[in-house]
């Protein structure tokens, strides 16, 4: 209860200072609160500084299109990778009870105009339709730039929809590992593996040759190694093709049963520019070298 109350007060504090401060000054305060240093936007050097700089001064013109979880499917098709798109049951501006009548037992719901909002219905989490519809209505009313603790205004130009898609699971009844390809100038330099096979997810970074890196983000990397995915070369090819026209893009892919590639999403500004590096912040500056302004 204490941590929940603390989080509520913290979010309230962020909304107040977001209203009172200019966007860049707010970003400086937020980055200091999260990472312990004030960013220099006149001469950005760290990865986080450069991500924030891009958000405010060099945002790609197609940012909203790429961030839209519905329209980005068109982008993936035009790139020639329709075969990696997940199955969609429906996408609606106003979902109703009838939309859920013919669905399978398991599915995933998410809004197309926000990040980090997701609802899973399966045998372990058999939510009733009334609850789901209320959640969808709430999501559709959200303006993500107000909800987010950082400025990500490109989400505000996305027409809100609710997407219902296939629930991804492997033969062992686990969610598949998430492979996040960090692409700089159209080349994969790092691959982040995120595993949800336990109550506390684990994450680690590798290079293109599957050498484990000495850094991690948001939590320390586990001591064990993740298995090299069988489709690594193909996933690298897909990611580099998709990111070819951008200075930075993170391409998220799943691999079902170590065999079938499924597209997740594209991320232009990871963690809004406040990624916490482990074991120390020197890695923030190391990755900053790869991101050109």
C-alpha positions as CSV (number, residue, x, y, z in Angstrom):
1,X,0.0,0.0,0.0
2,X,2.8,2.4,0.9
3,X,4.5,1.9,-2.5
4,X,1.1,2.5,-4.3
5,X,0.5,5.7,-2.4
6,X,4.1,6.8,-3.1
7,X,3.6,6.2,-6.8
8,X,0.3,8.2,-6.9
9,X,2.0,11.2,-5.3
10,X,5.0,10.9,-7.6
11,X,2.7,10.9,-10.7
12,X,0.8,13.9,-9.3
13,X,4.1,15.7,-8.8
14,X,5.2,15.0,-12.4
15,X,1.9,16.4,-13.7
16,X,2.4,19.6,-11.7
17,X,5.9,20.2,-12.8
18,X,5.0,19.2,-16.4
19,X,2.4,22.0,-16.4
20,X,4.8,24.6,-14.8
21,X,8.0,24.0,-16.6
22,X,9.0,24.3,-20.3
23,X,9.3,21.0,-22.1
24,X,13.1,21.0,-22.1
25,X,13.5,22.0,-18.5
26,X,10.9,19.4,-17.6
27,X,13.0,16.7,-19.5
28,X,16.1,17.8,-17.6
29,X,14.4,17.5,-14.2
30,X,12.9,14.1,-15.1
31,X,16.2,12.7,-16.4
32,X,17.9,13.9,-13.2
33,X,15.3,12.3,-11.0
34,X,15.6,9.0,-12.9
35,X,19.3,8.9,-13.7
36,X,21.1,11.3,-11.4
37,X,22.5,13.7,-14.0
38,X,21.3,16.9,-15.8
39,X,21.4,16.4,-19.6
40,X,23.2,18.8,-21.9
41,X,21.1,19.4,-24.9
42,X,23.6,21.9,-26.4
43,X,26.1,19.2,-26.8
44,X,24.3,15.8,-26.2
45,X,26.7,12.9,-25.7
46,X,24.8,10.2,-23.9
47,X,22.3,7.9,-25.5
48,X,19.5,9.4,-23.4
49,X,20.5,13.0,-24.1
50,X,20.4,12.3,-27.8
51,X,17.1,10.5,-27.7
52,X,15.5,13.5,-25.9
53,X,17.3,15.8,-28.4
54,X,15.7,13.9,-31.3
55,X,12.3,14.1,-29.7
56,X,12.4,17.9,-29.5
57,X,14.5,18.9,-32.5
58,X,14.8,16.1,-35.1
59,X,11.7,14.0,-34.8
60,X,11.2,12.0,-38.0
61,X,8.2,13.2,-40.0
62,X,6.7,9.8,-40.0
63,X,7.0,9.3,-36.2
64,X,3.3,9.1,-35.6
65,X,2.8,6.6,-38.5
66,X,5.6,4.3,-37.1
67,X,4.3,4.5,-33.6
68,X,0.7,3.7,-34.6
69,X,0.3,0.0,-33.8
70,X,-2.4,-0.3,-36.5
71,X,-1.0,1.8,-39.4
72,X,2.6,0.5,-38.9
73,X,1.3,-2.8,-40.3
74,X,1.0,-1.1,-43.7
75,X,4.7,0.0,-43.4
76,X,5.7,-3.6,-42.7
77,X,3.7,-4.8,-45.7
78,X,5.4,-2.3,-48.0
79,X,8.8,-3.4,-46.8
80,X,7.8,-6.9,-47.9
81,X,7.4,-8.6,-44.5
82,X,3.7,-9.2,-44.3
83,X,4.4,-12.8,-43.3
84,X,5.7,-11.6,-39.9
85,X,2.5,-9.7,-38.9
86,X,0.4,-11.1,-36.1
87,X,-3.2,-12.2,-36.7
88,X,-5.7,-9.4,-36.0
89,X,-9.2,-10.4,-34.8
90,X,-10.6,-6.8,-35.0
91,X,-9.6,-3.2,-34.8
92,X,-12.3,-0.7,-33.7
93,X,-12.9,2.9,-32.7
94,X,-15.8,1.7,-30.5
95,X,-15.6,-1.9,-29.5
96,X,-18.9,-3.5,-28.4
97,X,-20.1,-6.7,-26.9
98,X,-20.7,-8.4,-30.3
99,X,-17.0,-8.0,-31.2
100,X,-16.1,-10.5,-28.5
101,X,-18.7,-13.2,-29.3
102,X,-16.6,-15.2,-31.8
103,X,-13.2,-14.7,-30.3
104,X,-11.0,-17.6,-29.1
105,X,-10.4,-18.2,-25.4
106,X,-7.2,-16.2,-25.5
107,X,-6.4,-12.9,-27.1
108,X,-4.6,-9.6,-26.5
109,X,-6.1,-6.1,-26.4
110,X,-4.2,-2.8,-26.7
111,X,-4.7,0.7,-27.9
112,X,-2.8,1.8,-31.0
113,X,-2.0,5.3,-29.7
114,X,-0.1,4.6,-26.5
115,X,2.8,2.5,-25.1
116,X,2.8,0.0,-22.3
117,X,-1.0,-0.5,-22.2
118,X,-2.1,-4.1,-22.7
119,X,-4.8,-6.5,-21.6
120,X,-4.4,-10.3,-21.9
121,X,-7.3,-12.7,-21.6
122,X,-6.5,-16.3,-21.3
123,X,-7.4,-19.3,-19.1
124,X,-5.4,-17.9,-16.2
125,X,-6.9,-14.4,-16.6
126,X,-10.5,-15.0,-17.8
127,X,-11.7,-11.4,-17.6
128,X,-15.4,-10.7,-18.2
129,X,-16.5,-8.7,-21.2
130,X,-18.0,-5.8,-19.2
131,X,-14.6,-5.2,-17.5
132,X,-12.8,-5.4,-20.9
133,X,-15.2,-2.9,-22.5
134,X,-14.8,-0.4,-19.6
135,X,-11.0,-0.7,-20.0
136,X,-11.2,-0.1,-23.8
137,X,-13.4,3.0,-23.2
138,X,-10.9,4.3,-20.8
139,X,-8.0,3.7,-23.2
140,X,-9.8,5.4,-26.1
141,X,-10.1,8.6,-24.0
142,X,-6.4,8.7,-23.1
143,X,-4.2,11.4,-24.5
144,X,-0.9,9.6,-24.1
145,X,1.3,12.7,-23.9
146,X,-0.6,13.6,-20.7
147,X,-0.2,10.1,-19.3
148,X,3.4,9.6,-20.1
149,X,6.1,11.0,-17.8
150,X,8.1,12.2,-20.8
151,X,7.2,14.3,-23.9
152,X,6.1,11.9,-26.7
153,X,3.8,14.2,-28.6
154,X,3.9,12.1,-31.8
155,X,1.3,9.8,-30.1
156,X,-1.2,12.6,-30.1
157,X,-1.6,12.6,-33.9
158,X,-2.7,8.9,-33.9
159,X,-6.4,8.3,-34.3
160,X,-7.3,6.0,-31.3
161,X,-8.3,2.4,-32.0
162,X,-8.5,-0.8,-30.0
163,X,-6.7,-3.7,-31.5
164,X,-7.6,-7.3,-30.7
165,X,-4.9,-9.7,-31.8
166,X,-3.7,-13.3,-31.4
167,X,-2.2,-14.2,-28.0
168,X,1.3,-15.4,-28.7
169,X,2.5,-18.5,-26.8
170,X,4.9,-21.3,-27.5
171,X,4.6,-25.1,-27.2
172,X,5.6,-24.9,-23.5
173,X,2.7,-22.5,-22.8
174,X,5.1,-19.7,-22.2
175,X,5.0,-16.2,-23.8
176,X,7.8,-16.1,-26.4
177,X,11.0,-14.2,-25.8
178,X,11.0,-10.7,-27.1
179,X,14.0,-9.7,-29.3
180,X,14.6,-5.9,-29.5
181,X,17.0,-5.0,-32.3
182,X,18.7,-1.7,-31.6
183,X,19.4,-0.2,-35.1
184,X,21.7,2.8,-35.7
185,X,21.7,4.2,-39.2
186,X,20.1,1.0,-40.6
187,X,22.5,-1.4,-38.9
188,X,21.8,-3.7,-35.9
189,X,24.4,-3.1,-33.2
190,X,22.7,-4.6,-30.2
191,X,20.0,-7.1,-29.6
192,X,18.1,-7.0,-26.3
193,X,16.4,-10.2,-25.2
194,X,13.5,-9.8,-22.8
195,X,12.1,-13.0,-21.2
196,X,8.8,-13.2,-19.4
197,X,9.1,-16.8,-18.4
198,X,9.1,-16.0,-14.7
199,X,7.2,-13.5,-12.5
200,X,10.2,-11.1,-12.8
201,X,11.3,-10.6,-16.4
202,X,15.0,-10.8,-17.2
203,X,16.8,-9.0,-19.9
204,X,20.3,-9.0,-21.5
205,X,22.1,-7.5,-24.5
206,X,24.0,-9.2,-27.3
207,X,25.8,-8.1,-30.4
208,X,25.1,-9.4,-33.9
209,X,27.4,-12.4,-33.4
210,X,25.5,-13.3,-30.2
211,X,28.3,-12.2,-27.8
212,X,26.8,-11.2,-24.5
213,X,27.4,-7.5,-23.7
214,X,28.6,-6.1,-20.3
215,X,25.7,-3.7,-20.0
216,X,21.9,-3.9,-19.5
217,X,19.0,-1.5,-19.2
218,X,16.5,-1.0,-16.3
219,X,17.8,-4.0,-14.4
220,X,21.0,-6.0,-14.1
221,X,21.5,-8.8,-16.7
222,X,21.2,-12.4,-15.4
223,X,24.4,-14.4,-15.2
224,X,23.1,-17.1,-17.5
225,X,23.1,-16.8,-21.3
226,X,20.1,-16.8,-23.5
227,X,20.0,-19.3,-26.4
228,X,20.9,-17.9,-29.8
229,X,17.7,-17.8,-31.8
230,X,17.6,-20.1,-34.8
231,X,16.3,-17.2,-37.1
232,X,18.9,-14.6,-35.9
233,X,20.2,-13.8,-39.4
234,X,16.7,-13.4,-40.8
235,X,15.6,-11.2,-37.9
236,X,18.7,-9.0,-38.4
237,X,17.9,-8.7,-42.1
238,X,14.3,-7.7,-41.4
239,X,15.4,-5.2,-38.7
240,X,18.0,-3.5,-40.9
241,X,15.6,-3.3,-43.8
242,X,12.9,-1.7,-41.7
243,X,15.2,0.8,-40.0
244,X,17.2,1.7,-43.1
245,X,16.0,5.3,-43.4
246,X,16.4,6.3,-39.7
247,X,19.2,7.3,-37.4
248,X,17.8,5.1,-34.7
249,X,15.0,2.6,-34.5
250,X,14.3,-0.3,-32.2
251,X,12.6,-3.2,-34.0
252,X,10.8,-5.6,-31.7
253,X,10.3,-9.2,-32.9
254,X,9.1,-12.4,-31.3
255,X,10.2,-15.9,-32.2
256,X,7.6,-18.6,-31.6
257,X,9.0,-22.1,-30.8
258,X,12.4,-20.8,-32.0
259,X,11.0,-21.0,-35.6
260,X,8.3,-18.4,-36.5
261,X,9.1,-14.7,-36.5
262,X,6.3,-12.3,-35.4
263,X,6.4,-8.5,-35.5
264,X,5.9,-6.7,-32.2
265,X,6.3,-2.9,-32.7
266,X,8.7,-0.1,-33.6
267,X,10.2,2.2,-31.0
268,X,11.8,5.5,-31.8
269,X,12.5,6.8,-28.3
270,X,13.1,3.9,-25.8
271,X,11.9,4.7,-22.3
272,X,11.3,8.3,-23.4
273,X,15.0,9.0,-23.1
274,X,15.4,7.9,-19.5
275,X,16.9,4.4,-19.8
276,X,18.8,3.4,-16.7
277,X,22.0,1.6,-17.6
278,X,23.6,-1.2,-15.6
279,X,26.2,-1.6,-14.1
280,X,26.8,2.2,-14.4
281,X,26.0,5.2,-16.5
282,X,29.2,5.0,-18.5
283,X,27.3,2.7,-20.8
284,X,24.8,5.5,-21.5
285,X,27.6,7.4,-23.1
286,X,29.0,4.3,-24.8
287,X,25.7,3.8,-26.7
288,X,25.5,7.5,-27.3
289,X,28.5,7.2,-29.7
290,X,26.4,5.1,-32.1
291,X,23.6,7.7,-32.4
292,X,24.5,10.4,-34.8
293,X,22.9,13.8,-34.8
